[in-house]
Amino acid sequence: MNWIETLFHIDPDLGTGSLETLIVGAVVLVAAGLVLSRATRSRRTS
């Protein structure tokens, strides 16, 4: 899970993978928020 190190040739989290985990977690949370927001909006209009 060290794709940042492989892609950019930098090691911001000293190889622990915590930065990658935070990025993936943030993307998942944003996606879930968008899905829930759309579902709530469609319930209000129907």
Stockholm file with secondary structure:
# STOCKHOLM 1.0

chainA/1-46         MNWIETLFHIDPDLGTGSLETLIVGAVVLVAAGLVLSRATRSRRTS
#=GR chainA/1-46 SS CCHHHHHHSCCTTTTSCHHHHHHHHHHHHHHHHHHHHHHHHHHHHC
#=GC SS_cons        CCHHHHHHSCCTTTTSCHHHHHHHHHHHHHHHHHHHHHHHHHHHHC
//
